[in-house]
Amino acid sequence: MMFQRFLLLAIAALASFGGARAEAPSDRAPEIPEHWAWEPAHIQQAPDVSDRWWRQFADPTLDSLVTLGLERNYNLAIAQRRSEMARAAIGQAQSGWMPSVGLNAGWTHSRSSGALGKGDTFKPEPSSYFNAGLSASWEIDIFGKVASGVKQRKAEYRASRAEYAGTMVSIAAQIASTYFTLRQYQQQYEIAMAHSEKQMKTVKIAEARFETTLASKLDVAQAWGTYYSTQSSIPMLRNSIRRTINALALLIGAYPADIEEWLAVPGQLPADNEEVAMGVPADLLRRRPDIAKAEAELAAAAAAAGVAKKDFLPTLTINGSIGTSARDISNLFSSDSFTYSIAPTLSWTLFDGLNRKYALQSARENLEASAASYQLAVMTAIQEADNAISAYYSSLEQEGVIRKVIEQNTEALALALDRYKHSLSPMSDVITAQLNALSSENNLVAARAASLQALVSLYEALGGGYNAD
């Protein structure tokens, strides 16, 4: 009865102080625009958040590389381990709701002093006894401090999952972009080899005309100079191909030798996909992992501020034990040897050198910083998406113009070579046409790769089809 009476009084006293509510995040989220700043007419307005966007390129090699990267990339493995650590932290916080129980057993031998009394001394009395028991301590979560801690850990776990999803988006984008760079270098290598063969034919024509006194030695030297100029680019292209394969190997968690034979076979750049499912700017809030992470971090900061605020409140702890003690081990479990104690304790720290005050101030400032980080993440996401839209469709337009340039340069080269054969134009016209044709073809490959990489950046800016859940 005494314990029940004390417990009721303690709960009534604690309730009289009022519960401390968790801090609410600052309500300063920027207003989301209803439309993108620049919208081509053929943008789709229904994004599919479950897509695997790299499959849109219909390239089996790219599919395999991304699959390997998502399975074996070490940065992704690190992010996954961090997420599991955050999950374990939830259980650690939830353990605060449970009592702490301990088991003890032992034997004690002691000897009392015989010279502590007044006057005559007494004969010292040695004693020994056995003991065993259980002890328990339980802090009652009256004001929800443990609950706030659990809420904080759950928010941190959601942030870690969003970080993991964001890492997946980034790894997939890096693999796709690097793969397109590899195909660009391989196509430019083939272009250089093909033009070298054509330029060698021009050298033979110039030499034949020189031998028949129809052309000067200058024509031959110019033809050879153009040929060697093209040849000089081939070693650097081989080096670029090797370096790009090495970069892909690191992204998919493999050694270069393991994939070199597979990727060394030249391949074509995929066709451009002109239709992109973008939706509206508000869709980014559920698609982009970095926004989900910032939102979860904001919730965690709010919960942490609530925990700091509740440190000002008293705590109610119930300590108890039950056991047995006896001089002889044979009596250890007799009814007269059992002991027990129960001690409900109400404690309240009145002064701690302002430690809790500054801890709460720090938690509130962290909350404001997290709110600003969330607002910045939203605005940055919208800006990146708008930039990616513009970059992609501008690169497509550039690619279309370069195709027209190639048509004209191809025709100009054929005319210049024909006129040179009939002594109607100098070799310099042929050289200029050859260099222009080579340059425009390289530019087209570079523009196609840039278009594809801009499309990858657009998919990445849209969240890549992943969500934090």
Disulfide bonds with the S-S distance in Angstrom:
none
